[in-house]
Amino acid sequence: MAVLDPCDNCGRPTPIYRLAAVILDGGVARLCPLCVSTEKERIELPYAPRADQGAIQPSTTRDAW
């Protein structure tokens, strides 16, 4: 049996593995798949690469550790 948590936008009980963590109106929220598909203009993905820079690769040298 799946553990249910409410969606932070609509309050619909959703299995926790189906909730997506996104930035919604400046704060981190857990949204159900229906809200993710309907609230696209309000959502910012927290770890999406920026279009102007692309993905930034971290250094793997021992100096950075």
CHARMM-style PDB file with segment names, atoms N, HN, CA, C and O in Angstrom:
ATOM      1  N   MET     1       0.839  -1.182   0.000  1.00  0.00      PROA
ATOM      2  CA  MET     1       0.000   0.000   0.000  1.00  0.00      PROA
ATOM      3  C   MET     1       0.886   1.249   0.000  1.00  0.00      PROA
ATOM      4  O   MET     1       1.834   1.347   0.779  1.00  0.00      PROA
ATOM      5  N   ALA     2       0.573   2.182  -0.866  1.00  0.00      PROA
ATOM      6  HN  ALA     2      -0.197   2.102  -1.499  1.00  0.00      PROA
ATOM      7  CA  ALA     2       1.367   3.401  -0.999  1.00  0.00      PROA
ATOM      8  C   ALA     2       1.038   4.385   0.121  1.00  0.00      PROA
ATOM      9  O   ALA     2      -0.095   4.454   0.599  1.00  0.00      PROA
ATOM     10  N   VAL     3       2.051   5.141   0.524  1.00  0.00      PROA
ATOM     11  HN  VAL     3       2.970   5.086   0.135  1.00  0.00      PROA
ATOM     12  CA  VAL     3       1.861   6.204   1.502  1.00  0.00      PROA
ATOM     13  C   VAL     3       1.362   7.429   0.751  1.00  0.00      PROA
ATOM     14  O   VAL     3       1.967   7.841  -0.238  1.00  0.00      PROA
ATOM     15  N   LEU     4       0.259   8.014   1.216  1.00  0.00      PROA
ATOM     16  HN  LEU     4      -0.233   7.679   2.020  1.00  0.00      PROA
ATOM     17  CA  LEU     4      -0.345   9.163   0.552  1.00  0.00      PROA
ATOM     18  C   LEU     4      -0.003  10.449   1.287  1.00  0.00      PROA
ATOM     19  O   LEU     4      -0.029  10.495   2.517  1.00  0.00      PROA
ATOM     20  N   ASP     5       0.312  11.476   0.542  1.00  0.00      PROA
ATOM     21  HN  ASP     5       0.333  11.438  -0.457  1.00  0.00      PROA
ATOM     22  CA  ASP     5       0.513  12.829   1.058  1.00  0.00      PROA
ATOM     23  C   ASP     5      -0.303  13.773   0.187  1.00  0.00      PROA
ATOM     24  O   ASP     5      -0.510  13.490  -0.993  1.00  0.00      PROA
ATOM     25  N   PRO     6      -0.772  14.889   0.740  1.00  0.00      PROA
ATOM     26  CA  PRO     6      -1.551  15.819  -0.081  1.00  0.00      PROA
ATOM     27  C   PRO     6      -0.655  16.654  -0.997  1.00  0.00      PROA
ATOM     28  O   PRO     6       0.481  16.984  -0.658  1.00  0.00      PROA
ATOM     29  N   CYS     7      -1.199  16.980  -2.155  1.00  0.00      PROA
ATOM     30  HN  CYS     7      -2.123  16.712  -2.430  1.00  0.00      PROA
ATOM     31  CA  CYS     7      -0.540  17.907  -3.072  1.00  0.00      PROA
ATOM     32  C   CYS     7      -0.559  19.290  -2.418  1.00  0.00      PROA
ATOM     33  O   CYS     7      -1.569  19.684  -1.835  1.00  0.00      PROA
ATOM     34  N   ASP     8       0.551  20.029  -2.509  1.00  0.00      PROA
ATOM     35  HN  ASP     8       1.372  19.710  -2.982  1.00  0.00      PROA
ATOM     36  CA  ASP     8       0.613  21.361  -1.898  1.00  0.00      PROA
ATOM     37  C   ASP     8      -0.222  22.392  -2.651  1.00  0.00      PROA
ATOM     38  O   ASP     8      -0.470  23.476  -2.122  1.00  0.00      PROA
ATOM     39  N   ASN     9      -0.655  22.088  -3.855  1.00  0.00      PROA
ATOM     40  HN  ASN     9      -0.453  21.208  -4.284  1.00  0.00      PROA
ATOM     41  CA  ASN     9      -1.439  23.032  -4.640  1.00  0.00      PROA
ATOM     42  C   ASN     9      -2.942  22.777  -4.513  1.00  0.00      PROA
ATOM     43  O   ASN     9      -3.698  23.698  -4.204  1.00  0.00      PROA
ATOM     44  N   CYS    10      -3.380  21.540  -4.746  1.00  0.00      PROA
ATOM     45  HN  CYS    10      -2.765  20.793  -4.996  1.00  0.00      PROA
ATOM     46  CA  CYS    10      -4.817  21.249  -4.762  1.00  0.00      PROA
ATOM     47  C   CYS    10      -5.271  20.441  -3.546  1.00  0.00      PROA
ATOM     48  O   CYS    10      -6.470  20.370  -3.277  1.00  0.00      PROA
ATOM     49  N   GLY    11      -4.342  19.831  -2.805  1.00  0.00      PROA
ATOM     50  HN  GLY    11      -3.368  19.889  -3.024  1.00  0.00      PROA
ATOM     51  CA  GLY    11      -4.708  19.064  -1.623  1.00  0.00      PROA
ATOM     52  C   GLY    11      -5.128  17.631  -1.909  1.00  0.00      PROA
ATOM     53  O   GLY    11      -5.514  16.913  -0.986  1.00  0.00      PROA
ATOM     54  N   ARG    12      -5.063  17.194  -3.169  1.00  0.00      PROA
ATOM     55  HN  ARG    12      -4.750  17.777  -3.919  1.00  0.00      PROA
ATOM     56  CA  ARG    12      -5.466  15.836  -3.543  1.00  0.00      PROA
ATOM     57  C   ARG    12      -4.480  14.825  -2.952  1.00  0.00      PROA
ATOM     58  O   ARG    12      -3.274  14.980  -3.144  1.00  0.00      PROA
ATOM     59  N   PRO    13      -4.954  13.785  -2.232  1.00  0.00      PROA
ATOM     60  CA  PRO    13      -4.051  12.749  -1.721  1.00  0.00      PROA
ATOM     61  C   PRO    13      -3.388  12.003  -2.884  1.00  0.00      PROA
ATOM     62  O   PRO    13      -4.064  11.494  -3.778  1.00  0.00      PROA
ATOM     63  N   THR    14      -2.069  11.949  -2.852  1.00  0.00      PROA
ATOM     64  HN  THR    14      -1.520  12.363  -2.126  1.00  0.00      PROA
ATOM     65  CA  THR    14      -1.288  11.363  -3.939  1.00  0.00      PROA
ATOM     66  C   THR    14      -0.193  10.498  -3.333  1.00  0.00      PROA
ATOM     67  O   THR    14       0.380  10.874  -2.310  1.00  0.00      PROA
ATOM     68  N   PRO    15       0.119   9.341  -3.936  1.00  0.00      PROA
ATOM     69  CA  PRO    15       1.262   8.550  -3.451  1.00  0.00      PROA
ATOM     70  C   PRO    15       2.536   9.385  -3.492  1.00  0.00      PROA
ATOM     71  O   PRO    15       2.763  10.132  -4.444  1.00  0.00      PROA
ATOM     72  N   ILE    16       3.365   9.258  -2.459  1.00  0.00      PROA
ATOM     73  HN  ILE    16       3.181   8.651  -1.686  1.00  0.00      PROA
ATOM     74  CA  ILE    16       4.537  10.134  -2.364  1.00  0.00      PROA
ATOM     75  C   ILE    16       5.506   9.957  -3.526  1.00  0.00      PROA
ATOM     76  O   ILE    16       6.219  10.897  -3.878  1.00  0.00      PROA
ATOM     77  N   TYR    17       5.547   8.765  -4.131  1.00  0.00      PROA
ATOM     78  HN  TYR    17       4.968   8.002  -3.845  1.00  0.00      PROA
ATOM     79  CA  TYR    17       6.469   8.583  -5.259  1.00  0.00      PROA
ATOM     80  C   TYR    17       5.970   9.289  -6.515  1.00  0.00      PROA
ATOM     81  O   TYR    17       6.733   9.415  -7.473  1.00  0.00      PROA
ATOM     82  N   ARG    18       4.735   9.751  -6.554  1.00  0.00      PROA
ATOM     83  HN  ARG    18       4.115   9.649  -5.776  1.00  0.00      PROA
ATOM     84  CA  ARG    18       4.181  10.478  -7.707  1.00  0.00      PROA
ATOM     85  C   ARG    18       4.292  11.995  -7.553  1.00  0.00      PROA
ATOM     86  O   ARG    18       4.088  12.725  -8.523  1.00  0.00      PROA
ATOM     87  N   LEU    19       4.610  12.477  -6.352  1.00  0.00      PROA
ATOM     88  HN  LEU    19       4.775  11.883  -5.565  1.00  0.00      PROA
ATOM     89  CA  LEU    19       4.718  13.921  -6.132  1.00  0.00      PROA
ATOM     90  C   LEU    19       6.035  14.435  -6.691  1.00  0.00      PROA
ATOM     91  O   LEU    19       7.073  13.790  -6.542  1.00  0.00      PROA
ATOM     92  N   ALA    20       5.993  15.594  -7.332  1.00  0.00      PROA
ATOM     93  HN  ALA    20       5.150  16.118  -7.452  1.00  0.00      PROA
ATOM     94  CA  ALA    20       7.191  16.226  -7.894  1.00  0.00      PROA
ATOM     95  C   ALA    20       7.540  17.448  -7.052  1.00  0.00      PROA
ATOM     96  O   ALA    20       6.672  18.268  -6.753  1.00  0.00      PROA
ATOM     97  N   ALA    21       8.806  17.569  -6.672  1.00  0.00      PROA
ATOM     98  HN  ALA    21       9.511  16.903  -6.915  1.00  0.00      PROA
ATOM     99  CA  ALA    21       9.272  18.745  -5.938  1.00  0.00      PROA
ATOM    100  C   ALA    21       9.684  19.807  -6.946  1.00  0.00      PROA
ATOM    101  O   ALA    21      10.619  19.610  -7.721  1.00  0.00      PROA
ATOM    102  N   VAL    22       8.981  20.933  -6.930  1.00  0.00      PROA
ATOM    103  HN  VAL    22       8.221  21.093  -6.300  1.00  0.00      PROA
ATOM    104  CA  VAL    22       9.242  22.027  -7.865  1.00  0.00      PROA
ATOM    105  C   VAL    22       9.219  23.343  -7.097  1.00  0.00      PROA
ATOM    106  O   VAL    22       8.768  23.403  -5.954  1.00  0.00      PROA
ATOM    107  N   ILE    23       9.708  24.386  -7.740  1.00  0.00      PROA
ATOM    108  HN  ILE    23      10.075  24.337  -8.669  1.00  0.00      PROA
ATOM    109  CA  ILE    23       9.611  25.724  -7.163  1.00  0.00      PROA
ATOM    110  C   ILE    23       8.335  26.340  -7.711  1.00  0.00      PROA
ATOM    111  O   ILE    23       8.202  26.553  -8.916  1.00  0.00      PROA
ATOM    112  N   LEU    24       7.400  26.625  -6.816  1.00  0.00      PROA
ATOM    113  HN  LEU    24       7.508  26.452  -5.837  1.00  0.00      PROA
ATOM    114  CA  LEU    24       6.106  27.185  -7.189  1.00  0.00      PROA
ATOM    115  C   LEU    24       5.953  28.535  -6.513  1.00  0.00      PROA
ATOM    116  O   LEU    24       5.844  28.609  -5.289  1.00  0.00      PROA
ATOM    117  N   ASP    25       5.944  29.595  -7.292  1.00  0.00      PROA
ATOM    118  HN  ASP    25       6.032  29.535  -8.286  1.00  0.00      PROA
ATOM    119  CA  ASP    25       5.797  30.964  -6.772  1.00  0.00      PROA
ATOM    120  C   ASP    25       6.855  31.298  -5.725  1.00  0.00      PROA
ATOM    121  O   ASP    25       6.547  31.938  -4.719  1.00  0.00      PROA
ATOM    122  N   GLY    26       8.085  30.878  -5.947  1.00  0.00      PROA
ATOM    123  HN  GLY    26       8.335  30.358  -6.764  1.00  0.00      PROA
ATOM    124  CA  GLY    26       9.200  31.237  -5.074  1.00  0.00      PROA
ATOM    125  C   GLY    26       9.469  30.289  -3.935  1.00  0.00      PROA
ATOM    126  O   GLY    26      10.460  30.473  -3.227  1.00  0.00      PROA
ATOM    127  N   GLY    27       8.640  29.277  -3.714  1.00  0.00      PROA
ATOM    128  HN  GLY    27       7.835  29.127  -4.289  1.00  0.00      PROA
ATOM    129  CA  GLY    27       8.873  28.319  -2.639  1.00  0.00      PROA
ATOM    130  C   GLY    27       8.821  26.898  -3.164  1.00  0.00      PROA
ATOM    131  O   GLY    27       8.202  26.633  -4.194  1.00  0.00      PROA
ATOM    132  N   VAL    28       9.479  25.971  -2.450  1.00  0.00      PROA
ATOM    133  HN  VAL    28       9.982  26.185  -1.613  1.00  0.00      PROA
ATOM    134  CA  VAL    28       9.474  24.577  -2.872  1.00  0.00      PROA
ATOM    135  C   VAL    28       8.136  23.952  -2.500  1.00  0.00      PROA
ATOM    136  O   VAL    28       7.678  24.076  -1.364  1.00  0.00      PROA
ATOM    137  N   ALA    29       7.513  23.281  -3.462  1.00  0.00      PROA
ATOM    138  HN  ALA    29       7.885  23.180  -4.384  1.00  0.00      PROA
ATOM    139  CA  ALA    29       6.211  22.651  -3.249  1.00  0.00      PROA
ATOM    140  C   ALA    29       6.236  21.250  -3.834  1.00  0.00      PROA
ATOM    141  O   ALA    29       6.994  20.965  -4.762  1.00  0.00      PROA
ATOM    142  N   ARG    30       5.397  20.375  -3.281  1.00  0.00      PROA
ATOM    143  HN  ARG    30       4.781  20.606  -2.528  1.00  0.00      PROA
ATOM    144  CA  ARG    30       5.233  19.021  -3.813  1.00  0.00      PROA
ATOM    145  C   ARG    30       3.900  18.976  -4.549  1.00  0.00      PROA
ATOM    146  O   ARG    30       2.842  19.162  -3.948  1.00  0.00      PROA
ATOM    147  N   LEU    31       3.960  18.726  -5.865  1.00  0.00      PROA
ATOM    148  HN  LEU    31       4.819  18.575  -6.353  1.00  0.00      PROA
ATOM    149  CA  LEU    31       2.761  18.769  -6.693  1.00  0.00      PROA
ATOM    150  C   LEU    31       2.437  17.400  -7.276  1.00  0.00      PROA
ATOM    151  O   LEU    31       3.329  16.605  -7.572  1.00  0.00      PROA
ATOM    152  N   CYS    32       1.129  17.141  -7.436  1.00  0.00      PROA
ATOM    153  HN  CYS    32       0.405  17.786  -7.195  1.00  0.00      PROA
ATOM    154  CA  CYS    32       0.667  15.918  -8.085  1.00  0.00      PROA
ATOM    155  C   CYS    32       0.853  16.070  -9.596  1.00  0.00      PROA
ATOM    156  O   CYS    32       1.031  17.188 -10.080  1.00  0.00      PROA
ATOM    157  N   PRO    33       0.816  14.968 -10.348  1.00  0.00      PROA
ATOM    158  CA  PRO    33       1.007  15.060 -11.798  1.00  0.00      PROA
ATOM    159  C   PRO    33      -0.016  15.960 -12.501  1.00  0.00      PROA
ATOM    160  O   PRO    33       0.321  16.608 -13.492  1.00  0.00      PROA
ATOM    161  N   LEU    34      -1.252  16.010 -12.010  1.00  0.00      PROA
ATOM    162  HN  LEU    34      -1.526  15.484 -11.206  1.00  0.00      PROA
ATOM    163  CA  LEU    34      -2.260  16.867 -12.632  1.00  0.00      PROA
ATOM    164  C   LEU    34      -1.898  18.343 -12.478  1.00  0.00      PROA
ATOM    165  O   LEU    34      -2.011  19.110 -13.434  1.00  0.00      PROA
ATOM    166  N   CYS    35      -1.468  18.743 -11.291  1.00  0.00      PROA
ATOM    167  HN  CYS    35      -1.377  18.120 -10.515  1.00  0.00      PROA
ATOM    168  CA  CYS    35      -1.076  20.147 -11.078  1.00  0.00      PROA
ATOM    169  C   CYS    35       0.181  20.504 -11.866  1.00  0.00      PROA
ATOM    170  O   CYS    35       0.303  21.628 -12.353  1.00  0.00      PROA
ATOM    171  N   VAL    36       1.118  19.563 -11.998  1.00  0.00      PROA
ATOM    172  HN  VAL    36       1.019  18.650 -11.602  1.00  0.00      PROA
ATOM    173  CA  VAL    36       2.323  19.828 -12.786  1.00  0.00      PROA
ATOM    174  C   VAL    36       1.947  20.115 -14.229  1.00  0.00      PROA
ATOM    175  O   VAL    36       2.535  20.994 -14.859  1.00  0.00      PROA
ATOM    176  N   SER    37       0.968  19.378 -14.765  1.00  0.00      PROA
ATOM    177  HN  SER    37       0.490  18.664 -14.253  1.00  0.00      PROA
ATOM    178  CA  SER    37       0.591  19.591 -16.157  1.00  0.00      PROA
ATOM    179  C   SER    37      -0.246  20.854 -16.362  1.00  0.00      PROA
ATOM    180  O   SER    37      -0.231  21.423 -17.453  1.00  0.00      PROA
ATOM    181  N   THR    38      -0.975  21.305 -15.338  1.00  0.00      PROA
ATOM    182  HN  THR    38      -0.987  20.843 -14.451  1.00  0.00      PROA
ATOM    183  CA  THR    38      -1.835  22.479 -15.512  1.00  0.00      PROA
ATOM    184  C   THR    38      -1.192  23.785 -15.052  1.00  0.00      PROA
ATOM    185  O   THR    38      -1.633  24.853 -15.477  1.00  0.00      PROA
ATOM    186  N   GLU    39      -0.178  23.742 -14.210  1.00  0.00      PROA
ATOM    187  HN  GLU    39       0.180  22.875 -13.864  1.00  0.00      PROA
ATOM    188  CA  GLU    39       0.432  24.959 -13.652  1.00  0.00      PROA
ATOM    189  C   GLU    39       1.811  25.237 -14.235  1.00  0.00      PROA
ATOM    190  O   GLU    39       2.684  25.737 -13.526  1.00  0.00      PROA
ATOM    191  N   LYS    40       2.025  24.924 -15.504  1.00  0.00      PROA
ATOM    192  HN  LYS    40       1.315  24.518 -16.079  1.00  0.00      PROA
ATOM    193  CA  LYS    40       3.357  25.055 -16.106  1.00  0.00      PROA
ATOM    194  C   LYS    40       3.903  26.474 -16.063  1.00  0.00      PROA
ATOM    195  O   LYS    40       5.110  26.654 -15.901  1.00  0.00      PROA
ATOM    196  N   GLU    41       3.056  27.484 -16.202  1.00  0.00      PROA
ATOM    197  HN  GLU    41       2.076  27.338 -16.334  1.00  0.00      PROA
ATOM    198  CA  GLU    41       3.554  28.861 -16.208  1.00  0.00      PROA
ATOM    199  C   GLU    41       4.001  29.332 -14.828  1.00  0.00      PROA
ATOM    200  O   GLU    41       4.768  30.290 -14.732  1.00  0.00      PROA
ATOM    201  N   ARG    42       3.546  28.688 -13.763  1.00  0.00      PROA
ATOM    202  HN  ARG    42       2.924  27.910 -13.840  1.00  0.00      PROA
ATOM    203  CA  ARG    42       3.938  29.066 -12.398  1.00  0.00      PROA
ATOM    204  C   ARG    42       5.120  28.270 -11.871  1.00  0.00      PROA
ATOM    205  O   ARG    42       5.685  28.631 -10.839  1.00  0.00      PROA
ATOM    206  N   ILE    43       5.513  27.190 -12.554  1.00  0.00      PROA
ATOM    207  HN  ILE    43       5.054  26.897 -13.393  1.00  0.00      PROA
ATOM    208  CA  ILE    43       6.525  26.261 -12.042  1.00  0.00      PROA
ATOM    209  C   ILE    43       7.899  26.592 -12.605  1.00  0.00      PROA
ATOM    210  O   ILE    43       8.057  26.847 -13.798  1.00  0.00      PROA
ATOM    211  N   GLU    44       8.891  26.581 -11.714  1.00  0.00      PROA
ATOM    212  HN  GLU    44       8.762  26.374 -10.744  1.00  0.00      PROA
ATOM    213  CA  GLU    44      10.296  26.638 -12.107  1.00  0.00      PROA
ATOM    214  C   GLU    44      10.929  25.349 -11.617  1.00  0.00      PROA
ATOM    215  O   GLU    44      10.785  25.002 -10.445  1.00  0.00      PROA
ATOM    216  N   LEU    45      11.630  24.628 -12.491  1.00  0.00      PROA
ATOM    217  HN  LEU    45      11.747  24.910 -13.443  1.00  0.00      PROA
ATOM    218  CA  LEU    45      12.293  23.404 -12.069  1.00  0.00      PROA
ATOM    219  C   LEU    45      13.543  23.768 -11.285  1.00  0.00      PROA
ATOM    220  O   LEU    45      14.344  24.575 -11.757  1.00  0.00      PROA
ATOM    221  N   PRO    46      13.736  23.190 -10.091  1.00  0.00      PROA
ATOM    222  CA  PRO    46      14.840  23.632  -9.241  1.00  0.00      PROA
ATOM    223  C   PRO    46      16.232  23.331  -9.781  1.00  0.00      PROA
ATOM    224  O   PRO    46      17.169  24.075  -9.490  1.00  0.00      PROA
ATOM    225  N   TYR    47      16.397  22.256 -10.561  1.00  0.00      PROA
ATOM    226  HN  TYR    47      15.636  21.652 -10.797  1.00  0.00      PROA
ATOM    227  CA  TYR    47      17.729  21.897 -11.009  1.00  0.00      PROA
ATOM    228  C   TYR    47      17.846  21.849 -12.522  1.00  0.00      PROA
ATOM    229  O   TYR    47      18.717  21.150 -13.040  1.00  0.00      PROA
ATOM    230  N   ALA    48      17.004  22.563 -13.244  1.00  0.00      PROA
ATOM    231  HN  ALA    48      16.296  23.130 -12.824  1.00  0.00      PROA
ATOM    232  CA  ALA    48      17.091  22.582 -14.699  1.00  0.00      PROA
ATOM    233  C   ALA    48      18.281  23.440 -15.122  1.00  0.00      PROA
ATOM    234  O   ALA    48      18.489  24.515 -14.561  1.00  0.00      PROA
ATOM    235  N   PRO    49      19.066  22.986 -16.102  1.00  0.00      PROA
ATOM    236  CA  PRO    49      20.174  23.824 -16.583  1.00  0.00      PROA
ATOM    237  C   PRO    49      19.638  25.081 -17.265  1.00  0.00      PROA
ATOM    238  O   PRO    49      18.618  25.043 -17.953  1.00  0.00      PROA
ATOM    239  N   ARG    50      20.334  26.176 -17.066  1.00  0.00      PROA
ATOM    240  HN  ARG    50      21.163  26.206 -16.508  1.00  0.00      PROA
ATOM    241  CA  ARG    50      19.916  27.427 -17.682  1.00  0.00      PROA
ATOM    242  C   ARG    50      20.195  27.378 -19.174  1.00  0.00      PROA
ATOM    243  O   ARG    50      21.181  26.785 -19.611  1.00  0.00      PROA
ATOM    244  N   ALA    51      19.330  27.998 -19.943  1.00  0.00      PROA
ATOM    245  HN  ALA    51      18.529  28.480 -19.587  1.00  0.00      PROA
ATOM    246  CA  ALA    51      19.454  27.969 -21.401  1.00  0.00      PROA
ATOM    247  C   ALA    51      20.700  28.700 -21.879  1.00  0.00      PROA
ATOM    248  O   ALA    51      21.279  28.324 -22.897  1.00  0.00      PROA
ATOM    249  N   ASP    52      21.127  29.749 -21.155  1.00  0.00      PROA
ATOM    250  HN  ASP    52      20.656  30.054 -20.328  1.00  0.00      PROA
ATOM    251  CA  ASP    52      22.275  30.525 -21.618  1.00  0.00      PROA
ATOM    252  C   ASP    52      23.609  29.892 -21.258  1.00  0.00      PROA
ATOM    253  O   ASP    52      24.620  30.242 -21.867  1.00  0.00      PROA
ATOM    254  N   GLN    53      23.659  28.970 -20.289  1.00  0.00      PROA
ATOM    255  HN  GLN    53      22.837  28.687 -19.794  1.00  0.00      PROA
ATOM    256  CA  GLN    53      24.924  28.394 -19.866  1.00  0.00      PROA
ATOM    257  C   GLN    53      25.027  26.907 -20.148  1.00  0.00      PROA
ATOM    258  O   GLN    53      26.129  26.413 -20.387  1.00  0.00      PROA
ATOM    259  N   GLY    54      23.950  26.194 -20.130  1.00  0.00      PROA
ATOM    260  HN  GLY    54      23.055  26.596 -19.936  1.00  0.00      PROA
ATOM    261  CA  GLY    54      24.037  24.746 -20.247  1.00  0.00      PROA
ATOM    262  C   GLY    54      24.378  24.149 -18.896  1.00  0.00      PROA
ATOM    263  O   GLY    54      24.364  24.845 -17.881  1.00  0.00      PROA
ATOM    264  N   ALA    55      24.676  22.887 -18.883  1.00  0.00      PROA
ATOM    265  HN  ALA    55      24.687  22.321 -19.708  1.00  0.00      PROA
ATOM    266  CA  ALA    55      24.998  22.201 -17.633  1.00  0.00      PROA
ATOM    267  C   ALA    55      26.418  22.555 -17.212  1.00  0.00      PROA
ATOM    268  O   ALA    55      27.337  22.549 -18.031  1.00  0.00      PROA
ATOM    269  N   ILE    56      26.590  22.860 -15.939  1.00  0.00      PROA
ATOM    270  HN  ILE    56      25.844  22.864 -15.273  1.00  0.00      PROA
ATOM    271  CA  ILE    56      27.904  23.170 -15.386  1.00  0.00      PROA
ATOM    272  C   ILE    56      28.422  21.907 -14.715  1.00  0.00      PROA
ATOM    273  O   ILE    56      27.773  21.362 -13.823  1.00  0.00      PROA
ATOM    274  N   GLN    57      29.583  21.445 -15.141  1.00  0.00      PROA
ATOM    275  HN  GLN    57      30.111  21.887 -15.866  1.00  0.00      PROA
ATOM    276  CA  GLN    57      30.157  20.228 -14.567  1.00  0.00      PROA
ATOM    277  C   GLN    57      31.072  20.593 -13.396  1.00  0.00      PROA
ATOM    278  O   GLN    57      31.955  21.438 -13.544  1.00  0.00      PROA
ATOM    279  N   PRO    58      30.872  19.968 -12.241  1.00  0.00      PROA
ATOM    280  CA  PRO    58      31.744  20.256 -11.110  1.00  0.00      PROA
ATOM    281  C   PRO    58      33.142  19.673 -11.331  1.00  0.00      PROA
ATOM    282  O   PRO    58      33.318  18.714 -12.083  1.00  0.00      PROA
ATOM    283  N   SER    59      34.106  20.255 -10.679  1.00  0.00      PROA
ATOM    284  HN  SER    59      33.964  21.034 -10.068  1.00  0.00      PROA
ATOM    285  CA  SER    59      35.470  19.775 -10.779  1.00  0.00      PROA
ATOM    286  C   SER    59      35.610  18.469  -9.998  1.00  0.00      PROA
ATOM    287  O   SER    59      35.017  18.309  -8.931  1.00  0.00      PROA
ATOM    288  N   THR    60      36.388  17.552 -10.533  1.00  0.00      PROA
ATOM    289  HN  THR    60      36.870  17.682 -11.399  1.00  0.00      PROA
ATOM    290  CA  THR    60      36.622  16.280  -9.833  1.00  0.00      PROA
ATOM    291  C   THR    60      38.058  16.159  -9.353  1.00  0.00      PROA
ATOM    292  O   THR    60      38.479  15.078  -8.941  1.00  0.00      PROA
ATOM    293  N   THR    61      38.814  17.243  -9.397  1.00  0.00      PROA
ATOM    294  HN  THR    61      38.472  18.121  -9.731  1.00  0.00      PROA
ATOM    295  CA  THR    61      40.200  17.186  -8.922  1.00  0.00      PROA
ATOM    296  C   THR    61      40.219  17.188  -7.403  1.00  0.00      PROA
ATOM    297  O   THR    61      39.267  17.630  -6.761  1.00  0.00      PROA
ATOM    298  N   ARG    62      41.309  16.691  -6.835  1.00  0.00      PROA
ATOM    299  HN  ARG    62      42.082  16.331  -7.357  1.00  0.00      PROA
ATOM    300  CA  ARG    62      41.437  16.638  -5.378  1.00  0.00      PROA
ATOM    301  C   ARG    62      41.535  18.030  -4.766  1.00  0.00      PROA
ATOM    302  O   ARG    62      41.221  18.202  -3.588  1.00  0.00      PROA
ATOM    303  N   ASP    63      41.963  19.028  -5.538  1.00  0.00      PROA
ATOM    304  HN  ASP    63      42.218  18.888  -6.494  1.00  0.00      PROA
ATOM    305  CA  ASP    63      42.044  20.394  -5.013  1.00  0.00      PROA
ATOM    306  C   ASP    63      40.666  20.920  -4.636  1.00  0.00      PROA
ATOM    307  O   ASP    63      40.547  21.723  -3.710  1.00  0.00      PROA
ATOM    308  N   ALA    64      39.622  20.483  -5.335  1.00  0.00      PROA
ATOM    309  HN  ALA    64      39.719  19.831  -6.087  1.00  0.00      PROA
ATOM    310  CA  ALA    64      38.277  20.965  -5.057  1.00  0.00      PROA
ATOM    311  C   ALA    64      37.688  20.287  -3.829  1.00  0.00      PROA
ATOM    312  O   ALA    64      36.720  20.794  -3.263  1.00  0.00      PROA
ATOM    313  N   TRP    65      38.238  19.160  -3.401  1.00  0.00      PROA
ATOM    314  HN  TRP    65      39.025  18.748  -3.860  1.00  0.00      PROA
ATOM    315  CA  TRP    65      37.687  18.454  -2.244  1.00  0.00      PROA
ATOM    316  C   TRP    65      38.165  19.138  -1.038  1.00  0.00      PROA
ATOM    317  OT1 TRP    65      37.835  18.730   0.076  1.00  0.00      PROA
TER     318      TRP     65
END
